[in-house]
Amino acid sequence: MNFIAPILLLLCANVFMTFAWYGHLKLNQMGISTNWSFFAIIVFSWGIAFFEYCFQVPANRIGFIGNGGPYSLMQLKVIQEALSIFVFCVIANILFQGEKIAWNHIAAFGCLVMAVVFVFWKA
């Protein structure tokens, strides 16, 4: 469980992060935030991002080897980036159905997966 909890927390953090960064675009598409000022959009997004931090910070605290966790700082960051692109692809496909995943997106995700493999490789 020591290995899984940080990953699950990072997964949740990335869901909130994706909605914070890109959710306002969907609201604009739906006509909900069309008249919002940039300031209102920023406040809205930061309101969502608060919950991202509620998961991100504990994930890093629990997962970091310096705090008794199983992962180095580099491993945590690479795991977070791989989860970020995975979550983004899923949410973008659901919310923005016009966005198609092409072969180069899959290749890029494969490179991120390989980054995870390499960061765990014992040198």
ROGU-294423 format. One record per residue (C-alpha): residue number from 1; residue in three letters; x, y, z. Coordinates in Angstrom, 2 decimals. Example, Ala and Ser with C-alpha at 12.3 -4.5 7.8 and 13.67 -1.06 7.14 Angstrom:
+-------+-------+---------+---------+---------+
: nukol : mikol :       u :       v :       w :
+-------+-------+---------+---------+---------+
:     1 :   ALA :   12.30 :   -4.50 :    7.80 :
:     2 :   SER :   13.67 :   -1.06 :    7.14 :
+-------+-------+---------+---------+---------+
This chain:
+-------+-------+---------+---------+---------+
: nukol : mikol :       u :       v :       w :
+-------+-------+---------+---------+---------+
:     1 :   MET :    0.00 :    0.00 :    0.00 :
:     2 :   ASN :    2.99 :    2.24 :    0.62 :
:     3 :   PHE :    3.67 :    2.22 :   -3.14 :
:     4 :   ILE :    0.04 :    2.65 :   -4.24 :
:     5 :   ALA :   -1.22 :    5.52 :   -2.05 :
:     6 :   PRO :    1.02 :    8.21 :   -3.59 :
:     7 :   ILE :    0.07 :    7.09 :   -7.10 :
:     8 :   LEU :   -3.65 :    7.15 :   -6.32 :
:     9 :   LEU :   -3.29 :   10.60 :   -4.75 :
:    10 :   LEU :   -1.36 :   11.83 :   -7.81 :
:    11 :   LEU :   -4.07 :   10.41 :  -10.06 :
:    12 :   CYS :   -6.76 :   12.36 :   -8.16 :
:    13 :   ALA :   -4.61 :   15.50 :   -8.21 :
:    14 :   ASN :   -4.24 :   15.26 :  -11.97 :
:    15 :   VAL :   -8.00 :   14.97 :  -12.48 :
:    16 :   PHE :   -8.49 :   18.25 :  -10.60 :
:    17 :   MET :   -5.51 :   19.81 :  -12.38 :
:    18 :   THR :   -6.93 :   18.97 :  -15.80 :
:    19 :   PHE :  -10.31 :   20.44 :  -14.91 :
:    20 :   ALA :   -8.62 :   23.54 :  -13.44 :
:    21 :   TRP :   -6.49 :   24.11 :  -16.53 :
:    22 :   TYR :   -8.94 :   23.11 :  -19.26 :
:    23 :   GLY :  -12.43 :   22.98 :  -17.73 :
:    24 :   HIS :  -13.05 :   26.67 :  -18.35 :
:    25 :   LEU :  -12.61 :   26.00 :  -22.08 :
:    26 :   LYS :  -15.51 :   23.55 :  -21.98 :
:    27 :   LEU :  -17.59 :   26.04 :  -19.99 :
:    28 :   ASN :  -16.87 :   28.61 :  -22.69 :
:    29 :   GLN :  -17.89 :   26.12 :  -25.40 :
:    30 :   MET :  -21.15 :   25.53 :  -23.54 :
:    31 :   GLY :  -21.76 :   29.28 :  -23.31 :
:    32 :   ILE :  -21.58 :   29.30 :  -19.51 :
:    33 :   SER :  -18.41 :   31.38 :  -19.08 :
:    34 :   THR :  -18.53 :   33.35 :  -22.32 :
:    35 :   ASN :  -18.92 :   36.67 :  -20.51 :
:    36 :   TRP :  -16.57 :   35.91 :  -17.64 :
:    37 :   SER :  -13.53 :   38.15 :  -17.25 :
:    38 :   PHE :  -10.07 :   36.62 :  -17.23 :
:    39 :   PHE :   -9.94 :   37.36 :  -13.53 :
:    40 :   ALA :  -13.15 :   35.35 :  -12.94 :
:    41 :   ILE :  -11.76 :   32.46 :  -15.00 :
:    42 :   ILE :   -8.52 :   32.53 :  -13.01 :
:    43 :   VAL :  -10.39 :   32.55 :   -9.68 :
:    44 :   PHE :  -12.63 :   29.70 :  -10.90 :
:    45 :   SER :   -9.61 :   27.66 :  -12.00 :
:    46 :   TRP :   -7.71 :   28.34 :   -8.76 :
:    47 :   GLY :  -10.78 :   27.21 :   -6.84 :
:    48 :   ILE :  -10.51 :   23.85 :   -8.58 :
:    49 :   ALA :   -6.71 :   23.81 :   -8.28 :
:    50 :   PHE :   -7.04 :   24.06 :   -4.50 :
:    51 :   PHE :   -8.34 :   20.47 :   -4.54 :
:    52 :   GLU :   -5.46 :   19.44 :   -6.79 :
:    53 :   TYR :   -3.06 :   20.62 :   -4.10 :
:    54 :   CYS :   -5.08 :   18.79 :   -1.45 :
:    55 :   PHE :   -4.05 :   15.57 :   -3.21 :
:    56 :   GLN :   -0.70 :   16.57 :   -4.73 :
:    57 :   VAL :    0.99 :   17.73 :   -1.54 :
:    58 :   PRO :    0.12 :   14.62 :    0.52 :
:    59 :   ALA :    1.12 :   12.40 :   -2.41 :
:    60 :   ASN :    4.57 :   13.95 :   -2.44 :
:    61 :   ARG :    4.88 :   13.93 :    1.37 :
:    62 :   ILE :    3.79 :   10.30 :    1.66 :
:    63 :   GLY :    5.66 :    9.11 :   -1.42 :
:    64 :   PHE :    9.00 :   10.85 :   -0.93 :
:    65 :   ILE :   11.78 :    8.56 :    0.26 :
:    66 :   GLY :   13.06 :   11.33 :    2.56 :
:    67 :   ASN :    9.79 :   11.05 :    4.51 :
:    68 :   GLY :    9.81 :    7.26 :    4.63 :
:    69 :   GLY :    8.06 :    6.77 :    1.29 :
:    70 :   PRO :    9.16 :    4.50 :   -1.53 :
:    71 :   TYR :    9.98 :    7.07 :   -4.26 :
:    72 :   SER :   12.79 :    9.48 :   -5.00 :
:    73 :   LEU :   11.93 :   13.05 :   -5.95 :
:    74 :   MET :   12.70 :   12.30 :   -9.61 :
:    75 :   GLN :   10.51 :    9.18 :   -9.58 :
:    76 :   LEU :    7.58 :   11.11 :   -8.09 :
:    77 :   LYS :    7.87 :   13.81 :  -10.74 :
:    78 :   VAL :    8.05 :   11.41 :  -13.67 :
:    79 :   ILE :    5.11 :    9.39 :  -12.33 :
:    80 :   GLN :    3.15 :   12.64 :  -11.99 :
:    81 :   GLU :    3.92 :   13.67 :  -15.58 :
:    82 :   ALA :    2.91 :   10.29 :  -17.00 :
:    83 :   LEU :   -0.33 :   10.34 :  -15.01 :
:    84 :   SER :   -0.93 :   13.92 :  -16.13 :
:    85 :   ILE :   -0.87 :   13.09 :  -19.84 :
:    86 :   PHE :   -2.94 :    9.94 :  -19.31 :
:    87 :   VAL :   -5.63 :   11.81 :  -17.35 :
:    88 :   PHE :   -5.58 :   14.64 :  -19.86 :
:    89 :   CYS :   -6.15 :   12.25 :  -22.77 :
:    90 :   VAL :   -9.09 :   10.58 :  -21.04 :
:    91 :   ILE :  -10.74 :   13.83 :  -19.97 :
:    92 :   ALA :  -10.07 :   15.58 :  -23.29 :
:    93 :   ASN :  -11.66 :   12.65 :  -25.11 :
:    94 :   ILE :  -14.75 :   12.80 :  -22.88 :
:    95 :   LEU :  -15.19 :   16.59 :  -22.66 :
:    96 :   PHE :  -13.83 :   17.65 :  -26.02 :
:    97 :   GLN :  -15.00 :   14.86 :  -28.26 :
:    98 :   GLY :  -13.70 :   16.62 :  -31.36 :
:    99 :   GLU :  -10.18 :   16.05 :  -30.08 :
:   100 :   LYS :   -8.94 :   12.77 :  -31.49 :
:   101 :   ILE :   -5.95 :   10.83 :  -30.24 :
:   102 :   ALA :   -3.55 :   10.21 :  -33.12 :
:   103 :   TRP :   -0.58 :    7.88 :  -33.46 :
:   104 :   ASN :    1.87 :   10.61 :  -32.45 :
:   105 :   HIS :   -0.05 :   11.19 :  -29.20 :
:   106 :   ILE :    0.20 :    7.48 :  -28.44 :
:   107 :   ALA :    3.91 :    7.56 :  -29.31 :
:   108 :   ALA :    4.41 :   10.53 :  -26.98 :
:   109 :   PHE :    2.62 :    8.69 :  -24.18 :
:   110 :   GLY :    4.83 :    5.68 :  -24.87 :
:   111 :   CYS :    7.87 :    7.93 :  -24.42 :
:   112 :   LEU :    6.49 :    9.07 :  -21.05 :
:   113 :   VAL :    5.97 :    5.45 :  -20.02 :
:   114 :   MET :    9.57 :    4.77 :  -21.01 :
:   115 :   ALA :   10.61 :    7.78 :  -18.91 :
:   116 :   VAL :    8.96 :    6.09 :  -15.94 :
:   117 :   VAL :   10.79 :    2.86 :  -16.74 :
:   118 :   PHE :   14.12 :    4.67 :  -17.05 :
:   119 :   VAL :   13.69 :    6.66 :  -13.85 :
:   120 :   PHE :   13.20 :    3.40 :  -11.94 :
:   121 :   TRP :   16.12 :    1.70 :  -13.71 :
:   122 :   LYS :   18.93 :    1.02 :  -11.27 :
:   123 :   ALA :   22.03 :    2.82 :  -12.51 :
+-------+-------+---------+---------+---------+
